[in-house]
């Protein structure tokens, strides 16, 4: 039932959902609202205690999402910067007489060249650049994640079932009880060690489907600096947009 959640002086649209299929209390934050999901028999007091325990995290991420929602649109012009694995690549938009739109990463010059039909101008041109940029990011993210999943699963002695590339506003990854792993393609813009952490985090869920002390001990075994990467995502993850 929609209502409002007051955290300090901030009033946030709030929705609470209970279901017999829900195993534990969880919080999902979107630019529109905060939604709490809980098992059917969860008391109001338990939900309130969970919210209170996570109030700083809720408020921090709500504010970041609001800032992202009003972030000025990019213009996608030559000379603009675009992040990739923690580096700032130079965008170079080049006209071509051909109909095909393509993107090519010149690693030696830290430049992403985008070629497009010269007749595309204005908003059409900007949207075409944005679309090819997203396609390029997703291709790179899939390749990098697969390489890291295969490497770290071997190191950790675990086997995952399927991998899917996802776009989620408030989650960087997930792992199901069936061993299916989802990872957010936008993280390809973050420094590479952050991606290692995300992969190790989700692979650790193959051993522990929770965030118990044992789970975090396993993460720390393979990623000792995980706290720093989690902090990076909390503080800067909202900026990984195109």
Secondary structure, DSSP 8 states (H G I E B T S, - for coil): --EEEEETTEEEEEEEEEETT--S-EEEE-SS-EEEEEETT--HHHHHHHHHHTHHHHHHHHHHHHHHHT-------TT-EEEETTEEEEEEEEEESSS--EEEEEGGGTEEEEEEETT--HHHHHHHHHHHHHHHHHHHHHHHHHHHHHHHHHHHT-----EEEE--SS-SEEE-TTS-EEEEGGGGGS-HHHHHHHHHHHHHTTT-SS--HHHHHHHHHH-TTHHHHHHHHHHHGGG---
